[in-house]
Amino acid sequence: MTGKDTTHEFEALLGYLKRSRGFDFSGYKRATLMRRIRKQMQSVGVDDFDAYVDYLEVHPEEFGALFNGILINVTTFFRDPPAWTYVADEIVPRLLLSKRPEEPIRVWSAGCASGEEPYTIAMLLVEAMGVEAFRERVKLYATDIDEDALTRARQGTYSLREVGNIPAPLLERYFDEAKGRYTFRKDLRRCVIFGRHDLIQDAPISRVDLLSCRNVLMYFNAETQARVLARFHFALGEGGVLFLGKAEMLLTHAHTFSPIDLKRRVFIKASKGNLRDRLLLVVRGAGNEETVETLVRQVRLREAAFEAGSVAQMVVDTEGRLVLANEHARGLFGIASRDVGRPLQDLEVSYRPVELRSRIEQAHAERKPFLMRDVEWSRGESGIAYYDIELVPLYDNGSTLGVTISFVDVTRYKRLQEELLHSSQELETAYEELQSTNEELETTNEELQSTVEELETTNEELQSTNEELETMNEELQSTNEELQTINDELRLRSEERNSVNAFLESILASLRSGVAVANRDLMVQIWNGRAEDLWGLRQDEVLGKNLLNLDIGLPLERLRRPLRACLAGELPQHTETLEAISRRGRSIHCLLSIAPLVGSEQEIRGVILLMDESDAPGVSPGDQDEAPRR
């Protein structure tokens, strides 16, 4: 992409910021502004300005980060201590002496950032005039274009590092400390008025006695600086003081501000000079009798003096005729002897180098001299000449006689003036380049300071994260130890359970009777090997199945009632012999014993069914019930 295209896209981005958010950066130095915007673009992975406009439209939260990057709010309390010492010792006492005891004092801190500067001024004024007088008389206006910075400034709360430049006695008197944060006194804070203000676009605050604008002008180009300084000149009252940063100078604005102390960048508003009084001397004749010869000599002397004048002069009467023209005028405008007495309008001099007839009429009408400065006259091969043309009405006892026209050649002075102006412009350009270099250096220092602070903050965050990770590691180690302990307990219990299960299986395998254990829902829980031999169903085929629904050669439906009675606790034990068919298809007599499965708290948890093959004929249920009575 060419440099021209990049410049066009960059200006389009600035126009978008002005339309969408109201921030006008057209007066800022392009090199500094472009460098900061590119730095923010790199942080979000955008390469060109058009793509960044699209990114801002999709991510409106990016505006805050962009403006924070452009408007670097690098400020501290008592920044550049020697300058503040001078203000406290010289400027503040001078300001108080210039005011009557009841007069208000107006102070403006322009570009106040996060509030350190206006609070510094407030402390100096309170030290000089006392708390009560400060509350009653001082109006301290603090303005900035950055709303986020103003929000911090209104809170007036700072960290220990941010108040490090404040002398200990002042910190103790003017700040309240709580939880490591320092807050400016609320009773004095009410005298500081914070507000958003654009130095380029908004109208200035008027009748200001002290205006502090430190390290703000250096971000603007020369044209914008001149416009802002003109507003400052309007804002300051007579004798008002302007306090700038160490990277800012007013060498090219001596007509608006005069230095009080150039080293500390303190200036006073320059007053407009009064017009100088002019005295008109009238020389009168002595009134003695004079001879004709004396009169003739005087007339000749006057004519000779008129002819020999170094300035081209002409006299025109009230009728517009050329009456007199000295030698210089005749040679300059080509006037011959015959032209004397002719109407001026018939001569070339009436309209070249400038139209004279209307000016003559104006001089007669206003009855005062009429002056035209730096009239340009192109004289062909002789080049361009410049003249100051003065028309002076001539009177005698109140009546108008005519007008004298003088042509003063100022070509040499004009050229010297142009050379001086050119030299002044070159000198001003050199001063501006020097100032710009100084400002760029200051800007770079501030950016480096901002970067160092960001790195310090990042380091503190990393240290905090490392401490959190160490704490989490210790907690994880503790949890791991607990889990290891639980795992050991579970392993021991698993071994015990396996041992118990093995012991139980050993018992069940050792029994010669078929054993079936069911829960309260009559779902089979245990089915030993002898039961498999009797009925031909494996353990995995019957576990979880309803006991009464098993398809074996035993008529289990006849056991429904005694099983329910055992589960209800109505029958402690039941024995019965039933005819059945074994897994080999052989008819057998099966002796059945039913007993409740009792838990540790004597609750019935299911039933136990013992099954043995018997050669004896079965006993009917009725017989079983009568057996105890025999």
Backbone hydrogen bonds, N-H to C=O, Kabsch-Sander energy under -0.5 kcal/mol:
donor,donor_aa,acceptor,acceptor_aa,energy
6,T,2,T,-2.4
7,T,3,G,-2.4
8,H,4,K,-2.2
9,E,5,D,-2.6
10,F,6,T,-2.5
11,E,7,T,-2.5
12,A,8,H,-2.1
13,L,9,E,-2.1
14,L,10,F,-2.1
15,G,11,E,-2.3
16,Y,12,A,-2.1
17,L,13,L,-2.3
18,K,14,L,-1.9
19,R,15,G,-2.3
20,S,16,Y,-2.8
21,R,17,L,-2.0
22,G,17,L,-0.6
22,G,18,K,-1.0
23,F,17,L,-1.1
24,D,22,G,-0.6
25,F,23,F,-0.8
28,Y,25,F,-1.6
29,K,219,Y,-2.6
33,L,29,K,-2.5
34,M,30,R,-3.0
35,R,31,A,-2.0
36,R,32,T,-2.0
37,I,33,L,-2.1
38,R,34,M,-2.4
39,K,35,R,-1.7
40,Q,36,R,-1.8
41,M,37,I,-2.4
42,Q,38,R,-2.4
43,S,39,K,-1.2
44,V,40,Q,-0.8
44,V,41,M,-0.9
45,G,42,Q,-0.8
46,V,41,M,-2.4
52,Y,48,D,-1.5
53,V,49,F,-1.8
54,D,50,D,-1.8
55,Y,51,A,-2.2
56,L,52,Y,-2.4
57,E,53,V,-1.8
58,V,54,D,-1.6
59,H,55,Y,-2.6
62,E,59,H,-2.0
63,F,60,P,-1.4
64,G,61,E,-0.5
65,A,61,E,-0.8
66,L,62,E,-2.5
67,F,63,F,-2.8
68,N,64,G,-2.0
69,G,65,A,-1.6
70,I,66,L,-2.1
71,L,67,F,-3.1
72,I,70,I,-1.5
73,N,71,L,-0.6
74,V,72,I,-1.5
75,T,73,N,-0.8
77,F,162,E,-0.6
79,R,76,T,-0.9
83,A,80,D,-1.2
84,W,80,D,-1.4
85,T,81,P,-2.6
86,Y,82,P,-1.9
87,V,83,A,-2.1
88,A,84,W,-2.5
89,D,85,T,-2.3
90,E,86,Y,-2.8
91,I,86,Y,-1.0
92,V,87,V,-2.9
94,R,90,E,-1.6
95,L,91,I,-2.6
96,L,92,V,-2.3
97,L,93,P,-2.2
98,S,94,R,-1.4
99,K,96,L,-1.0
103,E,100,R,-1.5
105,I,137,R,-2.6
107,V,139,K,-2.6
108,W,210,L,-2.5
109,S,141,Y,-3.6
110,A,108,W,-0.8
110,A,212,S,-2.1
111,G,143,T,-1.2
112,C,143,T,-2.8
115,G,112,C,-1.9
117,E,112,C,-0.6
119,Y,115,G,-1.8
120,T,116,E,-1.7
121,I,117,E,-2.2
122,A,118,P,-2.4
123,M,119,Y,-2.1
124,L,120,T,-2.0
125,L,121,I,-2.4
126,V,122,A,-2.5
127,E,123,M,-2.3
128,A,124,L,-1.6
129,M,125,L,-2.4
130,G,126,V,-2.4
134,F,130,G,-1.7
135,R,131,V,-2.5
136,E,132,E,-2.1
137,R,133,A,-2.5
138,V,134,F,-1.8
139,K,105,I,-2.6
140,L,191,C,-2.0
141,Y,107,V,-3.3
141,Y,139,K,-0.7
142,A,193,I,-3.2
143,T,109,S,-2.2
144,D,195,G,-1.2
147,E,145,I,-0.7
150,L,146,D,-1.9
151,T,147,E,-2.2
152,R,148,D,-1.8
153,A,149,A,-2.2
154,R,150,L,-2.8
155,Q,151,T,-1.5
156,G,152,R,-1.6
157,T,152,R,-0.6
158,Y,182,Y,-2.7
160,L,180,G,-0.5
163,V,159,S,-1.3
164,G,161,R,-1.2
166,I,163,V,-1.2
171,L,167,P,-2.5
172,E,168,A,-2.2
173,R,169,P,-1.8
174,Y,170,L,-2.5
175,F,171,L,-1.1
176,D,183,T,-3.0
178,A,181,R,-2.6
181,R,178,A,-1.9
182,Y,158,Y,-3.2
183,T,176,D,-2.7
184,F,156,G,-2.4
185,R,174,Y,-2.0
189,R,185,R,-2.1
190,R,186,K,-1.3
191,C,188,L,-1.4
192,V,189,R,-1.6
193,I,140,L,-3.0
193,I,191,C,-0.6
194,F,192,V,-0.6
195,G,142,A,-1.8
197,H,144,D,-1.4
199,L,197,H,-0.7
202,D,198,D,-2.5
208,V,235,A,-2.7
209,D,106,R,-2.8
210,L,106,R,-1.4
211,L,241,V,-2.8
212,S,108,W,-2.8
212,S,210,L,-0.5
213,C,211,L,-0.6
213,C,243,F,-2.5
219,Y,216,V,-1.8
220,F,217,L,-1.8
221,N,27,G,-2.4
225,Q,221,N,-2.6
226,A,222,A,-2.2
227,R,223,E,-1.9
228,V,224,T,-2.6
229,L,225,Q,-2.7
230,A,226,A,-1.8
231,R,227,R,-1.5
232,F,228,V,-2.2
233,H,229,L,-2.3
234,F,230,A,-1.7
235,A,231,R,-2.4
236,L,232,F,-2.2
237,G,208,V,-2.5
240,G,237,G,-2.5
241,V,209,D,-2.2
242,L,267,F,-3.0
243,F,211,L,-2.9
244,L,242,L,-0.5
244,L,265,R,-2.6
245,G,213,C,-0.6
248,E,245,G,-1.7
253,H,250,L,-1.7
256,T,253,H,-1.3
257,F,253,H,-2.0
258,S,268,I,-2.9
260,I,266,V,-2.9
261,D,266,V,-2.0
265,R,262,L,-0.9
266,V,261,D,-2.2
267,F,242,L,-3.0
268,I,258,S,-3.2
269,K,240,G,-2.2
270,A,256,T,-2.6
281,L,279,L,-0.6
283,V,281,L,-0.6
284,R,282,V,-0.6
295,L,291,T,-2.0
296,V,292,V,-2.9
297,R,293,E,-2.8
298,Q,294,T,-2.2
299,V,295,L,-2.6
300,R,296,V,-2.9
301,L,297,R,-2.6
302,R,298,Q,-2.6
303,E,299,V,-2.7
304,A,300,R,-3.0
305,A,301,L,-2.6
306,F,302,R,-2.5
307,E,303,E,-2.9
308,A,304,A,-2.7
309,G,306,F,-0.7
312,A,407,F,-1.2
314,M,405,I,-2.2
315,V,324,L,-2.4
316,V,403,V,-2.8
317,D,321,R,-2.1
318,T,401,L,-1.0
320,G,317,D,-1.6
322,L,342,R,-2.9
323,V,315,V,-3.1
323,V,321,R,-0.6
324,L,315,V,-1.5
326,N,313,Q,-2.0
328,H,307,E,-0.5
330,R,326,N,-2.6
331,G,327,E,-2.5
332,L,328,H,-2.0
333,F,329,A,-2.6
334,G,330,R,-1.2
335,I,330,R,-1.3
336,A,334,G,-0.5
339,D,336,A,-1.1
340,V,336,A,-0.5
340,V,337,S,-1.0
341,G,322,L,-3.0
342,R,339,D,-2.0
344,L,320,G,-3.2
346,D,343,P,-1.5
347,L,344,L,-1.8
350,S,347,L,-1.5
351,Y,348,E,-1.7
352,R,348,E,-1.5
356,L,350,S,-3.2
357,R,350,S,-0.7
360,I,356,L,-2.6
361,E,357,R,-2.2
362,Q,358,S,-2.1
363,A,359,R,-2.5
364,H,360,I,-2.3
365,A,361,E,-2.6
366,E,362,Q,-2.7
367,R,363,A,-1.3
368,K,363,A,-0.9
370,F,391,L,-2.8
372,M,389,I,-3.0
375,V,387,Y,-3.2
376,E,374,D,-0.5
377,W,385,A,-2.7
379,R,377,W,-0.7
379,R,383,G,-2.8
382,S,379,R,-1.6
383,G,380,G,-1.6
385,A,377,W,-2.9
387,Y,375,V,-1.9
388,D,408,V,-2.4
389,I,372,M,-2.6
389,I,387,Y,-0.6
390,E,388,D,-0.5
390,E,406,S,-2.0
391,L,370,F,-3.2
392,V,390,E,-0.5
392,V,404,T,-2.5
394,L,402,G,-3.2
396,D,399,S,-2.5
399,S,396,D,-1.7
401,L,394,L,-3.2
402,G,394,L,-1.2
403,V,316,V,-2.8
404,T,392,V,-2.5
405,I,314,M,-3.5
406,S,390,E,-2.4
406,S,404,T,-0.5
407,F,312,A,-3.1
408,V,388,D,-2.5
408,V,406,S,-0.6
409,D,407,F,-0.6
410,V,386,Y,-2.4
410,V,408,V,-0.7
411,T,386,Y,-0.6
414,K,410,V,-3.0
415,R,411,T,-2.7
416,L,412,R,-2.4
417,Q,413,Y,-2.9
418,E,414,K,-2.8
419,E,415,R,-2.8
420,L,416,L,-3.1
421,L,417,Q,-3.1
422,H,418,E,-3.1
423,S,419,E,-3.0
424,S,420,L,-3.0
425,Q,421,L,-2.9
426,E,422,H,-2.6
427,L,423,S,-3.0
428,E,424,S,-3.4
429,T,425,Q,-3.1
430,A,426,E,-2.6
431,Y,427,L,-2.9
432,E,428,E,-3.2
433,E,429,T,-2.9
434,L,430,A,-2.7
435,Q,431,Y,-3.4
436,S,432,E,-3.6
437,T,433,E,-2.9
438,N,434,L,-2.6
439,E,435,Q,-3.1
440,E,436,S,-3.1
441,L,437,T,-2.4
442,E,438,N,-2.4
443,T,439,E,-3.2
444,T,440,E,-3.0
445,N,441,L,-2.6
446,E,442,E,-2.6
447,E,443,T,-2.8
448,L,444,T,-2.8
449,Q,445,N,-2.7
450,S,446,E,-2.9
451,T,447,E,-2.8
452,V,448,L,-2.9
453,E,449,Q,-2.5
454,E,450,S,-2.3
455,L,451,T,-2.7
456,E,452,V,-2.7
457,T,453,E,-2.5
458,T,454,E,-2.8
459,N,455,L,-2.7
460,E,456,E,-2.5
461,E,457,T,-2.4
462,L,458,T,-2.6
463,Q,459,N,-2.7
464,S,460,E,-2.5
465,T,461,E,-2.7
466,N,462,L,-2.7
467,E,463,Q,-2.5
468,E,464,S,-2.3
469,L,465,T,-2.5
470,E,466,N,-2.5
471,T,467,E,-2.4
472,M,468,E,-2.8
473,N,469,L,-2.5
474,E,470,E,-2.4
475,E,471,T,-2.5
476,L,472,M,-2.9
477,Q,473,N,-2.6
478,S,474,E,-2.6
479,T,475,E,-2.8
480,N,476,L,-2.9
481,E,477,Q,-2.4
482,E,478,S,-2.3
483,L,479,T,-3.0
484,Q,480,N,-2.5
485,T,481,E,-2.5
486,I,482,E,-2.8
487,N,483,L,-2.8
488,D,484,Q,-2.5
489,E,485,T,-2.3
490,L,486,I,-3.1
491,R,487,N,-2.7
492,L,488,D,-2.4
493,R,489,E,-2.9
494,S,490,L,-2.9
495,E,491,R,-2.6
496,E,492,L,-2.6
497,R,493,R,-3.2
498,N,494,S,-3.1
499,S,495,E,-2.5
500,V,496,E,-2.9
501,N,497,R,-3.5
502,A,498,N,-3.0
503,F,499,S,-2.5
504,L,500,V,-3.1
505,E,501,N,-3.2
506,S,502,A,-2.3
507,I,503,F,-2.1
508,L,504,L,-2.9
509,A,505,E,-2.8
510,S,506,S,-1.6
511,L,507,I,-1.3
514,G,611,M,-3.4
516,A,609,L,-2.4
517,V,526,I,-1.9
518,A,607,V,-2.2
519,N,523,M,-2.0
520,R,605,R,-0.7
522,L,519,N,-2.3
524,V,545,K,-2.9
525,Q,517,V,-3.9
526,I,517,V,-1.6
528,N,515,V,-1.9
532,E,528,N,-1.4
533,D,529,G,-2.2
534,L,530,R,-2.0
535,W,531,A,-2.2
536,G,532,E,-2.3
541,E,538,R,-1.0
542,V,538,R,-0.8
542,V,539,Q,-0.9
543,L,539,Q,-2.0
544,G,524,V,-2.8
545,K,542,V,-2.4
547,L,522,L,-3.3
549,N,546,N,-1.0
550,L,547,L,-1.3
552,I,550,L,-1.4
556,L,554,L,-2.0
558,R,555,P,-1.1
559,L,556,L,-2.0
560,R,557,E,-1.2
563,L,559,L,-2.4
564,R,560,R,-2.3
565,A,561,R,-2.2
566,C,562,P,-2.4
567,L,563,L,-2.2
568,A,564,R,-1.7
569,G,566,C,-1.0
570,E,565,A,-2.3
571,L,565,A,-1.1
574,H,594,I,-2.7
576,E,592,L,-2.8
577,T,619,V,-0.8
578,L,590,C,-2.7
580,A,588,I,-3.1
581,I,553,G,-1.6
582,S,586,R,-2.9
583,R,534,L,-2.0
585,G,582,S,-2.0
588,I,580,A,-3.5
589,H,614,S,-1.1
590,C,578,L,-3.6
590,C,588,I,-0.5
591,L,589,H,-0.6
591,L,612,D,-3.2
592,L,576,E,-4.1
592,L,590,C,-0.6
593,S,610,L,-2.1
594,I,574,H,-3.9
595,A,608,I,-2.1
597,L,606,G,-3.4
598,V,596,P,-0.8
599,G,603,E,-3.4
602,Q,599,G,-1.5
605,R,597,L,-3.3
605,R,603,E,-0.6
606,G,597,L,-0.9
607,V,518,A,-2.2
608,I,595,A,-3.2
609,L,516,A,-2.9
610,L,593,S,-2.8
610,L,608,I,-0.5
611,M,514,G,-2.8
612,D,591,L,-2.1
614,S,589,H,-4.1
624,Q,620,S,-2.2
625,D,621,P,-1.9
626,E,622,G,-1.5
627,A,623,D,-1.3
629,R,626,E,-1.4
630,R,626,E,-0.9
630,R,627,A,-1.0
